[in-house]
Amino acid sequence: MPDPSQWGVVALTLRCALLAMLVMIPPGLAIAWLLARYRWFGKSLVETAVALPLVMPPVATGLLLLRLLGRRGPLGGELEAIGLPIVFTWRAVVVAMAVMALPLFVRSARSAFENVPPRLEQVARTLGARRLRVAWTITLPLARRGLVGGLLLAFARALGEFGATILVAGNIPGRTTTLATAIYQHVQLGEDGAASKLLLISVLLSFVALAASEWLVRSSKASPGRSAGPVA
């Protein structure tokens, strides 16, 4: 069994991953909705920019975040001035996880929105429902399984984040050490037993999240036209 310090690493990783999901949801939904429902100038550039963390080396993404959020960075300096430092704190872990997981959520959310028949939204609009009400009563309920599935997929990605995290947050025991960085540290020190325990926990968490995600995505594709209830 893992010792108390290792359970602390697991707890920190789960907390940061959950916070990363909360941070990621609003921009992720907005981007996915715009990509799924509208054609506009620069759309392909936004699609490419959102997908970049999937293909770039994670350490490269971490370096960009470090330049942006560091004490001398354009955003980090402003946050530092108001007493909200990011780099080498738990906040940096959350940011790194959110940035690395965002592309997966956007892809799944976009697919879920595209699976909702636009005709249903148009009918609701003709009946006098406002855009926000249509989204709340029609689009989101019909897309919810795909959205939750994408969120779980992104959560699994956040749990395993290493490259960006190690650059922007470091590996400070009790403050920024996550499952991935702890496993790396144990391997470097030759502590294979401790690394194996954390590896098992990491595999179990990721397996459960991925299995749930796959089930929800398959369910959403099997019943795309389920009724969402009244809109008026």
LUMFIVO-410097 format. One record per residue: y, z, x of N, C-alpha, C in turn; residue number from 1; residue in three letters; chain. Coordinates in steps of 0.02 Angstrom, whole numbers, plus 32768, in hexadecimal, padded with zeros to 4 digits. Each point is the difference from the previous one (the first is absolute). Layout:
BEGIN
PT  nnorth   nup  neast  canorth  caup  caeast  cnorth   cup  ceast    k    r  c
PT       Y     Z      X        Y     Z       X       Y     Z      X  NUM  ALA  A
...
END
This chain:
BEGIN
PT  nnorth   nup  neast  canorth  caup  caeast  cnorth   cup  ceast    k    r  c
PT    7FC4  8000   802A     803C  8000    7FD6    803F  8000   802C    1  MET  A
PT    8034  7FDC   7FEA     803F  8001    8026    801E  8046   8001    2  PRO  A
PT    8024  800F   8037     8020  8041    8005    8041  7FFF   7FD9    3  ASP  A
PT    8021  803B   7FF7     803D  8004    7FD8    8037  7FD0   8017    4  PRO  A
PT    8007  7FF8   8042     8034  7FD3    8019    7FF3  7FB7   7FEB    5  SER  A
PT    7FC0  7FED   7FFD     7FEF  7FBD    7FEB    800C  7FF6   7FB5    6  GLN  A
PT    7FF2  8034   7FD9     8011  7FFB    7FB9    804B  7FFB   7FF6    7  TRP  A
PT    8026  801F   802C     8048  7FF9    7FFE    8016  7FB8   800B    8  GLY  A
PT    7FDE  7FDE   802F     800E  7FB9    800C    7FF0  7FD7   7FC2    9  VAL  A
PT    7FC8  800E   7FE1     7FED  7FDC    7FC3    8033  800A   7FC9   10  VAL  A
PT    8016  803F   7FF7     8031  8010    7FCC    8042  7FDC   800D   11  ALA  A
PT    8017  8000   803F     803E  7FDF    8011    7FFB  7FB5   7FF3   12  LEU  A
PT    7FC7  7FE2   8012     7FF7  7FB8    7FF6    8002  7FEF   7FB5   13  THR  A
PT    7FDE  8029   7FD7     7FFF  7FF3    7FB8    8045  8008   7FE2   14  LEU  A
PT    8024  8034   8015     8044  800B    7FE5    802D  7FC6   8012   15  ARG  A
PT    7FFF  7FEB   803E     802B  7FC9    8016    7FEE  7FBF   7FDE   16  CYS  A
PT    7FBE  7FF4   7FF7     7FEB  7FC2    7FDF    8016  8000   7FB7   17  ALA  A
PT    7FFC  8038   7FDE     8016  8004    7FBA    804C  7FF6   7FFB   18  LEU  A
PT    8025  801F   802E     8048  7FF7    8000    8012  7FB7   800F   19  LEU  A
PT    7FDB  7FE1   802D     800B  7FBA    8010    7FF7  7FD4   7FC3   20  ALA  A
PT    7FCE  8011   7FD7     7FF4  7FDA    7FC3    803B  8007   7FD0   21  MET  A
PT    801A  803D   7FF9     803A  800B    7FD4    803D  7FDA   8019   22  LEU  A
PT    800A  7FFF   8041     8039  7FDB    801D    7FF7  7FB6   7FF6   23  VAL  A
PT    7FC3  7FE8   8003     7FF2  7FB9    7FFF    8001  7FE1   7FBA   24  MET  A
PT    7FF1  8028   7FCD     7FF7  7FE5    7FBD    803E  7FDB   7FE5   25  ILE  A
PT    803D  801F   8001     8039  7FDC    7FE3    800F  7FBD   8021   26  PRO  A
PT    8008  7FFD   8043     800D  7FBD    801D    7FC4  7FD2   7FF9   27  PRO  A
PT    7FC4  801B   8004     7FC4  7FD6    7FF9    7FFC  7FDE   7FBC   28  GLY  A
PT    800D  8027   7FCB     7FFF  7FE4    7FBC    8037  7FCB   7FF7   29  LEU  A
PT    803B  800F   801A     8039  7FD2    7FF9    7FF1  7FBE   8023   30  ALA  A
PT    7FE8  8004   803E     7FF1  7FC3    8026    7FC8  7FD9   7FDE   31  ILE  A
PT    7FCB  8022   7FEC     7FC8  7FDE    7FE0    8015  7FDE   7FBF   32  ALA  A
PT    802B  8021   7FDA     8018  7FE4    7FC0    8029  7FC1   800D   33  TRP  A
PT    802D  8003   8030     8029  7FC5    8010    7FD6  7FC6   8019   34  LEU  A
PT    7FCE  800F   8029     7FD5  7FCB    801A    7FD4  7FE2   7FCA   35  LEU  A
PT    7FEB  8029   7FD0     7FD1  7FE9    7FCD    8023  7FDB   7FC7   36  ALA  A
PT    803D  8012   7FF0     8020  7FE6    7FC3    8039  7FCF   800B   37  ARG  A
PT    801B  7FFA   803B     803C  7FD7    8009    7FF9  7FD1   803C   38  TYR  A
PT    8024  7FC9   7FFC     8008  7FD3    8039    8049  8004   8016   39  ARG  A
PT    800B  800B   8040     8043  8009    8018    8004  7FED   804A   40  TRP  A
PT    803C  7FF0   8014     800B  7FEA    8045    7FEF  8039   8031   41  PHE  A
PT    7FD9  7FF0   8033     7FED  8032    8032    7FC1  8026   7FEE   42  GLY  A
PT    7FDE  7FEC   7FC9     7FC4  8024    7FEB    7FCA  7FFF   8036   43  LYS  A
PT    7FF6  7FC6   801F     7FCD  7FFA    8033    800F  802B   803D   44  SER  A
PT    8041  8008   800F     8012  802B    8038    7FF0  8049   7FF2   45  LEU  A
PT    800D  8015   7FC2     7FF1  8045    7FEC    7FB4  800B   8001   46  VAL  A
PT    7FDA  7FCF   7FE7     7FB7  8006    8002    7FE7  8008   8048   47  GLU  A
PT    801D  7FD9   802D     7FEC  8004    8046    8013  8043   801F   48  THR  A
PT    803D  8017   7FF1     8017  803F    801C    7FD6  803B   7FE8   49  ALA  A
PT    7FEE  7FFF   7FC0     7FD7  8036    7FE4    7FBA  8001   8020   50  VAL  A
PT    7FE5  7FC5   800F     7FBD  7FFB    801C    7FFD  800C   804B   51  ALA  A
PT    8039  8000   8021     8001  8006    804A    7FD8  803C   801B   52  LEU  A
PT    8007  803C   7FE3     7FD9  8038    801B    7FB5  7FF6   8000   53  PRO  A
PT    7FE7  7FD1   7FD7     7FB9  7FF2    7FFE    7FE8  7FDA   803E   54  LEU  A
PT    802D  7FD8   801E     7FEC  7FD5    8037    801E  8015   8043   55  VAL  A
PT    8038  8024   7FFE     801E  8018    803E    7FD7  8039   801D   56  MET  A
PT    8000  8009   8042     7FE0  803B    801C    8023  803F   7FE4   57  PRO  A
PT    7FDA  8031   7FE9     801F  803C    7FE4    8031  8022   8030   58  PRO  A
PT    7FF3  7FFC   8041     802E  801E    802F    8043  7FDB   8001   59  VAL  A
PT    7FFE  7FBE   7FF1     803E  7FDA    7FFC    8029  8017   7FC4   60  ALA  A
PT    7FDE  800B   7FC8     8022  801A    7FC5    801C  8045   800E   61  THR  A
PT    7FD9  8029   8024     8018  8042    8012    803E  7FFD   802D   62  GLY  A
PT    8001  7FD0   802E     803A  7FF9    802C    803E  7FEC   7FD9   63  LEU  A
PT    7FF7  7FD3   7FCF     8038  7FED    7FD6    801A  803C   7FD9   64  LEU  A
PT    7FD3  8029   7FE5     8015  803B    7FDC    8023  8032   802E   65  LEU  A
PT    7FE7  8004   803D     801F  802D    8031    8047  7FEB   8010   66  LEU  A
PT    800A  7FBE   8007     8043  7FE6    800E    802F  800A   7FC4   67  ARG  A
PT    7FE4  7FFB   7FC5     8028  8007    7FC3    800F  8049   7FEF   68  LEU  A
PT    7FCE  802C   8009     8006  8045    7FE9    800D  8032   8038   69  LEU  A
PT    8001  7FE8   803E     800E  802C    8038    8047  801B   7FFF   70  GLY  A
PT    800D  8030   802B     8042  8021    8001    8038  7FCF   800B   71  ARG  A
PT    7FF3  7FCB   8026     8033  7FCD    800E    7FF9  7FC3   7FD3   72  ARG  A
PT    7FD2  8002   7FD1     7FF6  7FC8    7FD3    8034  7FFD   7FCA   73  GLY  A
PT    8008  7FC6   7FE0     8033  7FF7    7FCC    7FF6  802D   7FC4   74  PRO  A
PT    7FC1  800E   7FEF     7FF3  802C    7FC7    7FF1  8047   8016   75  LEU  A
PT    7FDB  8006   8037     7FEE  8043    8018    803B  8029   8014   76  GLY  A
PT    8033  7FE1   801E     803C  8024    8014    8024  801E   7FC4   77  GLY  A
PT    8004  7FDA   7FCA     8021  8018    7FC3    7FD9  803B   7FE1   78  GLU  A
PT    7FBF  7FFA   7FFF     7FD7  8035    7FE5    8002  803F   802B   79  LEU  A
PT    8003  7FF5   8042     8005  8039    802E    8042  8025   7FF5   80  GLU  A
PT    8034  7FDC   7FF0     8042  801E    7FF6    8002  802E   7FC4   81  ALA  A
PT    7FD6  7FF3   7FCE     8000  802A    7FC4    7FC7  8033   8002   82  ILE  A
PT    7FE2  8007   803B     7FCB  8032    8008    7FBD  7FEC   7FE5   83  GLY  A
PT    7FF1  7FBF   8001     7FC1  7FE8    7FE6    7FDE  7FD3   8034   84  LEU  A
PT    7FEA  801D   8038     7FDF  7FD8    8033    7FBE  7FE4   7FE8   85  PRO  A
PT    7FEF  7FC5   8018     7FC2  7FDF    7FEB    7FCD  7FFD   8038   86  ILE  A
PT    8014  7FE6   8039     7FD2  7FF4    8038    7FE3  8041   8019   87  VAL  A
PT    7FBE  7FFF   800D     7FD9  8039    8019    8001  803C   7FD0   88  PHE  A
PT    8002  7FF0   7FBF     7FF8  8033    7FCC    7FCC  7FE6   7FCF   89  THR  A
PT    7FED  802A   7FD0     7FD0  7FEB    7FCC    801D  7FC7   7FD6   90  TRP  A
PT    8043  7FFC   7FFD     801F  7FC9    7FDA    7FEF  7FBD   8020   91  ARG  A
PT    7FFC  7FFE   8042     7FEF  7FC2    8022    7FB9  7FEB   7FF0   92  ALA  A
PT    7FD3  8031   7FF8     7FBB  7FF0    7FEC    8000  7FDF   7FBC   93  VAL  A
PT    8026  801C   7FD1     8004  7FE5    7FBD    801C  7FB9   8001   94  VAL  A
PT    8036  7FF5   8025     801E  7FBE    8004    7FD0  7FCD   801E   95  VAL  A
PT    7FDE  8012   8037     7FD1  7FD3    801F    7FC7  7FEE   7FD1   96  ALA  A
PT    7FE6  8031   7FDD     7FCA  7FF3    7FD0    8018  7FD2   7FC8   97  MET  A
PT    803C  800E   7FE6     801A  7FD8    7FC8    800A  7FB7   8015   98  ALA  A
PT    801D  7FF6   803B     800E  7FBC    8017    7FBF  7FD9   800B   99  VAL  A
PT    7FCE  8020   801E     7FC2  7FDE    800F    7FD6  7FF3   7FC1  100  MET  A
PT    8008  802B   7FCD     7FD8  7FF8    7FC3    8022  7FD5   7FCC  101  ALA  A
PT    8042  7FF7   8005     8026  7FDB    7FCD    7FE5  7FBA   7FF3  102  LEU  A
PT    7FF0  7FD8   8033     7FE8  7FBB    7FF2    7FC2  7FFE   7FD4  103  PRO  A
PT    7FD2  802F   8009     7FC3  8001    7FD7    8010  8010   7FB8  104  LEU  A
PT    802E  802F   7FF5     8013  8012    7FBC    8024  7FC7   7FDE  105  PHE  A
PT    802D  7FDF   8024     8026  7FC8    7FE3    7FD1  7FC8   7FEC  106  VAL  A
PT    7FD0  7FF1   802A     7FD0  7FCA    7FF0    7FD9  8010   7FC1  107  ARG  A
PT    7FE7  803D   7FFB     7FD9  8014    7FC6    802C  8003   7FC1  108  SER  A
PT    803C  801B   8008     802D  8006    7FC6    8016  7FBB   7FE8  109  ALA  A
PT    800D  7FD3   802E     8014  7FBC    7FED    7FC7  7FDF   7FD9  110  ARG  A
PT    7FC3  8007   8018     7FC7  7FE3    7FDD    7FF8  801F   7FBB  111  SER  A
PT    800B  8041   7FFB     7FFA  8022    7FBF    8035  7FE7   7FCF  112  ALA  A
PT    803E  7FF7   8017     8035  7FE7    7FD5    7FF2  7FB8   7FEB  113  PHE  A
PT    7FE7  7FD7   802E     7FF1  7FBA    7FEF    7FC6  7FFC   7FCF  114  GLU  A
PT    7FD8  8033   7FFB     7FC7  8001    7FD2    8015  8012   7FB9  115  ASN  A
PT    803E  8017   7FF9     801B  8010    7FBD    801D  7FC1   7FE2  116  VAL  A
PT    7FE8  7FEA   7FC6     801A  7FC2    7FE2    804B  8006   7FF1  117  PRO  A
PT    802A  7FD4   801C     8048  8002    7FF2    8010  7FF9   7FB6  118  PRO  A
PT    7FD2  7FDF   7FDA     800C  7FF6    7FB8    8009  8042   7FDC  119  ARG  A
PT    7FDA  8033   8014     8006  8042    7FE0    8046  801E   800C  120  LEU  A
PT    8019  7FF8   803B     8043  8019    8010    8035  7FD9   7FDA  121  GLU  A
PT    7FF6  7FBF   7FFA     8030  7FD7    7FDC    8002  8011   7FB6  122  GLN  A
PT    7FC6  800D   7FE2     7FFD  8014    7FBA    8025  8042   7FF6  123  VAL  A
PT    7FF6  8030   802D     8022  8040    7FFB    804B  7FF7   8005  124  ALA  A
PT    8016  7FD3   802C     8048  7FF4    8007    801E  7FE1   7FC1  125  ARG  A
PT    7FDA  7FD3   7FE0     8019  7FE1    7FC3    8004  8032   7FC7  126  THR  A
PT    7FD9  8035   8005     8002  8034    7FCC    8037  8033   800D  127  LEU  A
PT    8027  7FF5   8034     8039  802B    800E    7FF6  8035   8034  128  GLY  A
PT    7FC6  8003   8020     7FF5  8032    8034    8026  7FEE   803F  129  ALA  A
PT    801F  8033   801E     8024  7FF5    803F    7FCE  7FF7   8039  130  ARG  A
PT    801A  7FE5   8038     7FD4  7FF2    8039    7FDC  803F   8019  131  ARG  A
PT    8025  8038   8003     7FE1  803D    8018    7FC9  8017   7FD1  132  LEU  A
PT    800C  7FFA   7FBF     7FCD  8014    7FD0    7FC3  7FD2   8002  133  ARG  A
PT    800C  7FC0   800A     7FC9  7FD1    8007    7FD5  8011   803D  134  VAL  A
PT    8022  800F   8037     7FDB  8012    803D    7FD8  8040   7FF5  135  ALA  A
PT    801E  8031   7FDD     7FE0  8041    7FF7    7FC7  7FFE   7FCD  136  TRP  A
PT    8006  7FD7   7FCC     7FCF  8000    7FCB    7FCE  7FC6   8003  137  THR  A
PT    8012  7FCB   8024     7FD4  7FC6    8003    7FE5  7FF4   8047  138  ILE  A
PT    802E  7FF4   802E     7FEB  7FEA    8043    7FDA  8036   8026  139  THR  A
PT    801E  803B   8006     7FE0  8035    8028    7FBD  8017   7FE2  140  LEU  A
PT    7FFB  800A   7FBE     7FBF  8014    7FE4    7FC9  7FCC   800D  141  PRO  A
PT    8011  7FC0   7FF9     7FCD  7FCB    800A    7FEF  7FF9   804A  142  LEU  A
PT    802F  800F   802B     7FF4  7FF8    8048    7FEA  8040   8022  143  ALA  A
PT    7FF9  8037   7FDB     7FF8  8041    801E    7FC2  8006   802D  144  ARG  A
PT    7FC9  7FE1   7FEB     7FC4  8007    802A    8009  7FDD   8043  145  ARG  A
PT    801D  7FC6   7FFF     800D  7FDD    803E    8032  8025   802B  146  GLY  A
PT    8032  801E   7FE1     8033  8026    8025    7FE1  803E   8020  147  LEU  A
PT    7FD8  8025   7FDA     7FE0  803C    801C    7FCE  7FED   8036  148  VAL  A
PT    7FDC  7FC8   7FF5     7FD2  7FE9    8032    8024  7FEE   8041  149  GLY  A
PT    8039  7FDE   7FFA     8028  7FF0    803B    801B  803E   8022  150  GLY  A
PT    8012  8031   7FD8     8019  803F    801C    7FCA  8025   8027  151  LEU  A
PT    7FC4  8000   7FE6     7FC8  8020    8024    7FF0  7FDA   8040  152  LEU  A
PT    8004  7FBE   7FFE     7FF5  7FD8    803C    8034  8010   8035  153  LEU  A
PT    803F  8005   7FEA     8036  8012    802F    7FF7  8047   801A  154  ALA  A
PT    7FE8  802D   7FD5     7FF4  8045    8015    7FCB  8002   8037  155  PHE  A
PT    7FCB  7FD8   7FF8     7FCC  7FFD    8033    801C  7FE6   8042  156  ALA  A
PT    802D  7FCE   7FFB     801F  7FE6    803D    802C  8035   8021  157  ARG  A
PT    8023  8026   7FD8     802C  8034    801B    7FD8  8036   8024  158  ALA  A
PT    7FC6  8011   7FE5     7FD6  8033    801F    7FEC  7FED   8047  159  LEU  A
PT    7FF5  7FC0   800B     7FE9  7FEA    8042    8037  7FE8   802E  160  GLY  A
PT    803E  8007   7FED     8037  7FE7    8029    8004  8024   8043  161  GLU  A
PT    8007  7FD9   8035     8003  801C    8044    8039  7FE2   802A  162  PHE  A
PT    8000  7FBE   8008     802C  7FE0    8030    804A  800E   7FF6  163  GLY  A
PT    8018  7FF5   7FC2     8047  800D    7FF3    8010  804A   8002  164  ALA  A
PT    7FD0  8029   7FE7     800B  8048    7FFE    8008  801E   8046  165  THR  A
PT    7FD6  7FEB   802E     8001  801E    8043    8042  7FF2   8024  166  ILE  A
PT    8021  7FC7   7FEF     803F  7FF0    8020    803B  8023   7FE0  167  LEU  A
PT    8002  8000   7FBE     803B  801A    7FDE    7FFB  804B   7FF1  168  VAL  A
PT    7FC3  801B   7FFE     7FF7  8047    7FEF    7FE1  8028   8039  169  ALA  A
PT    7FDE  7FDE   802E     7FDF  8024    8036    7FC1  8022   7FE9  170  GLY  A
PT    7FEA  8030   8027     7FC2  8025    7FF0    800D  804A   800E  171  ASN  A
PT    802B  801E   7FD7     8014  8045    800A    7FD3  802D   7FD5  172  ILE  A
PT    7FD7  802B   8020     7FD2  802A    7FDA    8023  8029   7FC9  173  PRO  A
PT    7FE4  7FFD   7FC5     801B  8026    7FC8    803C  7FE0   7FDF  174  GLY  A
PT    801A  7FCA   801D     803C  7FE1    7FE4    7FF7  7FB6   7FEF  175  ARG  A
PT    7FE3  7FDB   802F     7FF8  7FB8    7FF4    7FBA  7FE7   8010  176  THR  A
PT    7FD2  802D   800F     7FBB  7FEB    8010    7FDB  7FEE   7FC0  177  THR  A
PT    7FEA  7FC2   7FFB     7FDA  7FE9    7FC6    7FB7  7FF7   8014  178  THR  A
PT    7FD7  7FEC   7FD0     7FB9  7FF5    800E    7FF6  7FCD   8038  179  LEU  A
PT    8025  7FC9   7FFD     7FF7  7FCB    8032    8015  8017   8046  180  ALA  A
PT    803A  8021   8004     8018  8016    8042    7FD5  8039   801B  181  THR  A
PT    7FE7  802A   7FD3     7FD5  8038    8016    7FBE  7FE5   801B  182  ALA  A
PT    7FE3  7FCE   7FDE     7FC2  7FE2    8019    800B  7FE2   8045  183  ILE  A
PT    8037  7FDC   8008     8010  7FE1    8041    8007  8036   8036  184  TYR  A
PT    8023  8036   7FF0     800A  8035    8031    7FBE  8021   8014  185  GLN  A
PT    7FD5  800D   7FCF     7FBF  801F    8010    7FD5  7FD2   802C  186  HIS  A
PT    8002  7FBF   7FF2     7FDA  7FD1    8028    801B  7FFE   8047  187  VAL  A
PT    8042  8000   8007     801F  8000    8043    7FED  803D   8028  188  GLN  A
PT    7FF7  8038   7FDE     7FEF  803F    8022    7FB5  8009   8008  189  LEU  A
PT    7FD9  7FD0   7FE8     7FB8  8006    8005    7FE1  802F   7FCE  190  GLY  A
PT    8024  8011   7FCC     7FE7  802E    7FCC    7FE0  7FD7   7FC8  191  GLU  A
PT    7FC6  7FE4   8010     7FE0  7FD2    7FD1    7FEB  8022   7FBF  192  ASP  A
PT    7FEB  803F   8004     7FEB  8024    7FC3    8039  8007   7FCE  193  GLY  A
PT    803A  8015   8019     803A  8008    7FD4    8016  7FBC   7FE4  194  ALA  A
PT    7FFE  7FCD   802A     8013  7FBD    7FEA    7FD1  7FE7   7FCA  195  ALA  A
PT    7FC0  800E   8007     7FCF  7FE9    7FD0    8009  8022   7FBC  196  SER  A
PT    8012  803F   8000     800C  8024    7FC1    803B  7FE1   7FDA  197  LYS  A
PT    8037  7FF3   8024     803A  7FE1    7FE0    7FF1  7FB8   7FEB  198  LEU  A
PT    7FD8  7FDE   8028     7FED  7FBC    7FEF    7FDA  7FFE   7FBE  199  LEU  A
PT    7FD2  8030   7FF7     7FD9  8003    7FC3    802D  800B   7FC4  200  LEU  A
PT    802F  802E   8006     802F  800E    7FCA    802A  7FC1   7FF0  201  ILE  A
PT    8017  7FDF   8034     8028  7FC4    7FF8    7FD9  7FC9   7FDC  202  SER  A
PT    7FC2  7FF7   8013     7FD6  7FCD    7FE0    7FF4  8010   7FB7  203  VAL  A
PT    7FF3  803F   7FF0     7FF3  8015    7FBB    803E  7FF5   7FD4  204  LEU  A
PT    803A  8015   8019     803D  7FF8    7FD9    800F  7FB6   7FF4  205  LEU  A
PT    7FFA  7FD8   8034     800F  7FB9    7FFA    7FCD  7FDD   7FD2  206  SER  A
PT    7FC1  8014   8005     7FCC  7FE2    7FD7    800D  800D   7FB6  207  PHE  A
PT    8011  803E   7FEF     800D  8012    7FBB    803C  7FD9   7FE5  208  VAL  A
PT    8036  7FFD   8028     803C  7FDD    7FEA    7FF3  7FB5   7FF7  209  ALA  A
PT    7FDC  7FE2   802E     7FF0  7FB9    7FFB    7FD2  7FF0   7FC6  210  LEU  A
PT    7FCE  802A   7FF6     7FD1  7FF5    7FC8    8025  8004   7FBD  211  ALA  A
PT    802B  8032   7FF9     8026  8007    7FC2    802F  7FC5   7FF7  212  ALA  A
PT    801F  7FE9   8036     802E  7FC7    7FFD    7FDB  7FC1   7FE9  213  SER  A
PT    7FC6  7FF2   801E     7FDA  7FC5    7FEE    7FEA  8003   7FB6  214  GLU  A
PT    7FEB  803A   7FE9     7FEA  8006    7FBB    803A  7FF3   7FD0  215  TRP  A
PT    803B  801B   800F     8039  7FF6    7FD4    8017  7FB8   7FFF  216  LEU  A
PT    8000  7FE0   803B     8016  7FBA    8003    7FD0  7FD4   7FD9  217  VAL  A
PT    7FBE  800B   8007     7FCF  7FD9    7FDA    8008  800C   7FB5  218  ARG  A
PT    800E  803D   7FED     8009  8010    7FB9    803D  7FDD   7FE4  219  SER  A
PT    8036  7FFE   8027     803D  7FE1    7FE8    7FF7  7FB5   7FF8  220  SER  A
PT    7FD8  7FE0   802B     7FF4  7FB8    7FFA    7FD1  7FF1   7FC7  221  LYS  A
PT    7FD5  802F   7FEF     7FD0  7FF5    7FC9    8020  8005   7FBC  222  ALA  A
PT    8039  8025   7FFB     8020  8009    7FBE    804C  7FF8   8008  223  SER  A
PT    8019  7FC3   8010     8047  7FF7    800B    8029  8002   7FC1  224  PRO  A
PT    7FE2  7FF5   7FC5     8028  7FF9    7FC4    7FFC  803C   7FD2  225  GLY  A
PT    7FED  803A   801A     7FFA  803B    7FD5    8044  8012   7FE2  226  ARG  A
PT    7FFE  8014   7FC3     803F  800F    7FDD    8024  803B   8020  227  SER  A
PT    8043  7FFA   8001     8029  8034    801E    8022  802C   7FCD  228  ALA  A
PT    7FF7  7FF1   7FBF     801F  802A    7FCE    8041  7FE3   7FE6  229  GLY  A
PT    8020  8020   7FCF     803D  7FE6    7FE2    803B  8004   802F  230  PRO  A
PT    8030  7FD3   7FF7     803C  7FFF    802A    803F  8010   7FD8  231  VAL  A
PT    7FFB  7FFC   7FC0     803C  800B    7FD8    8007  8048   7FEB  232  ALA  A
END
